Amino acid sequence: MADKTQPGRGARSRAGQPAAPKDWRKTFLDELAATSNVAASARKAGIAPSTAYEARRQDPEFYRNWQEALCEGYDHLEMHLLQRLREGEVKPAAGARRGTRVFDNGTAFRLLTIHRETAARQRAILENRNADAILEGINAKLDRMRERALKLAKRQADDAD
């Protein structure tokens, strides 16, 4: 008889699939951030990929965390590719004892184009934040100028009386 108390070891969900471990979401998201691979993340978390997809459909917070993990995973992948493209790959040359370093310039240029767009978006976000801070500073200065002008006008009115 199957042990119903331990998830993944005979316990079954209502759909007849093995029940998911209680803490699978954190393990899944951590692995997704590291690999950008849903199937590998599900395996690591001890669940079926369909369990993760179902949770993503039903839980908006898990969906947001999933998207953040994927973005982080793709950032890791991009950095790894950029490193490989910068350093080149050592590939064996036909008949040689040692490999030669090969650079994939086409892929490097495509990644730089994508990275440039991402960097431009980030700069725009920062500039918008900086623009807000500048506007706040200007408004504060205008408020101080108005206060001084009102005080001066009041003083002049008092002196005229």
C-alpha positions in Angstrom: 0.0 0.0 0.0 1.3 3.5 -0.9 2.4 5.9 1.9 0.0 8.8 1.7 1.9 11.1 4.1 5.0 11.8 2.0 4.5 13.9 -1.1 6.1 12.3 -4.2 6.3 8.9 -2.5 3.0 7.3 -3.2 0.8 10.3 -2.2 -1.5 11.3 -5.0 -3.2 14.5 -6.0 -6.9 14.6 -7.0 -5.8 14.2 -10.6 -4.0 10.9 -9.8 -0.5 12.4 -10.3 2.1 12.3 -7.5 1.5 15.1 -5.0 4.0 18.0 -5.2 6.4 18.6 -2.4 5.2 21.5 -0.2 8.3 23.7 -0.8 8.6 23.0 -4.6 7.9 26.6 -5.7 11.1 28.1 -4.2 13.2 25.3 -5.6 11.5 25.6 -9.0 12.0 29.3 -9.2 15.6 29.2 -8.0 16.4 26.6 -10.7 14.4 28.5 -13.3 16.5 31.6 -12.5 19.7 29.6 -12.9 18.8 27.6 -16.1 15.8 29.3 -17.9 14.6 25.7 -18.3 11.1 24.8 -17.1 11.5 21.0 -17.5 14.9 21.0 -15.6 13.4 23.2 -12.9 10.4 21.0 -12.5 12.7 17.9 -12.2 14.8 19.6 -9.6 11.7 20.6 -7.6 10.3 17.1 -7.8 7.2 18.0 -9.8 5.8 17.5 -13.3 6.1 20.6 -15.6 2.3 20.6 -15.9 2.1 21.3 -12.1 4.3 24.4 -12.5 2.3 25.6 -15.6 -1.0 25.1 -13.7 0.3 27.0 -10.7 1.4 29.8 -13.0 -2.1 30.0 -14.5 -3.8 30.1 -11.2 -1.5 32.2 -9.0 -0.7 35.8 -10.2 2.1 36.2 -7.7 3.7 32.9 -8.8 3.3 34.1 -12.4 5.2 37.4 -11.5 7.9 35.4 -9.7 8.2 33.0 -12.7 8.7 36.0 -15.1 11.3 37.5 -12.8 13.1 34.2 -12.6 13.0 33.8 -16.4 14.4 37.3 -16.8 17.2 36.6 -14.3 17.9 33.3 -16.1 18.1 35.0 -19.5 20.4 37.7 -17.9 22.7 34.9 -16.7 22.6 33.2 -20.2 23.4 36.5 -21.9 26.3 37.2 -19.6 27.6 33.7 -20.2 27.3 34.1 -24.0 29.0 37.5 -23.8 31.9 36.0 -21.9 32.3 33.2 -24.4 32.1 35.6 -27.3 34.7 37.9 -25.6 37.1 35.1 -24.8 36.3 32.8 -27.8 35.9 29.1 -27.7 38.8 26.7 -27.9 38.0 24.2 -30.7 40.2 21.4 -31.9 41.8 22.1 -35.3 42.0 19.2 -37.8 45.2 17.3 -37.2 46.5 19.7 -34.5 47.4 18.7 -31.0 46.0 21.9 -29.5 42.8 23.7 -30.2 42.6 27.2 -31.6 40.5 30.0 -30.1 37.5 30.8 -32.3 35.3 33.9 -32.1 31.8 34.0 -33.4 31.5 37.6 -34.5 28.1 37.3 -36.1 26.5 36.1 -32.8 28.5 38.7 -30.9 27.1 41.5 -33.0 23.5 40.2 -32.7 23.9 40.0 -28.9 25.4 43.5 -28.7 22.4 44.8 -30.6 20.0 43.2 -28.2 22.1 44.3 -25.2 22.2 47.9 -26.6 18.4 48.0 -26.7 18.2 46.6 -23.2 20.8 49.1 -21.9 18.9 52.0 -23.6 15.7 50.9 -22.0 17.4 50.8 -18.6 19.0 54.3 -19.2 15.6 55.7 -20.1 14.1 54.3 -16.9 16.9 55.9 -14.9 16.6 59.2 -16.8 12.9 59.2 -16.1 13.7 58.8 -12.4 16.3 61.5 -12.6 13.8 63.8 -14.5 11.3 63.3 -11.7 14.0 64.3 -9.1 14.9 67.3 -11.2 11.3 68.4 -11.5 10.8 68.0 -7.7 13.9 70.2 -7.1 12.7 72.8 -9.5 9.2 72.9 -7.9 10.8 73.2 -4.4 12.9 76.1 -5.6 9.9 77.8 -7.1 8.0 77.3 -3.9 10.8 79.0 -1.9 10.9 81.9 -4.4 7.1 82.4 -4.1 7.4 82.4 -0.3 10.2 85.0 -0.5 8.2 87.1 -2.9 5.1 87.0 -0.6 7.2 87.9 2.4 8.7 90.8 0.5 5.3 92.0 -0.8 3.9 91.8 2.8 6.9 93.8 4.1 6.5 96.4 1.5 2.8 96.7 2.2 3.5 97.0 5.9 6.2 99.7 5.3 3.7 101.6 3.0 1.1 101.7 5.8 
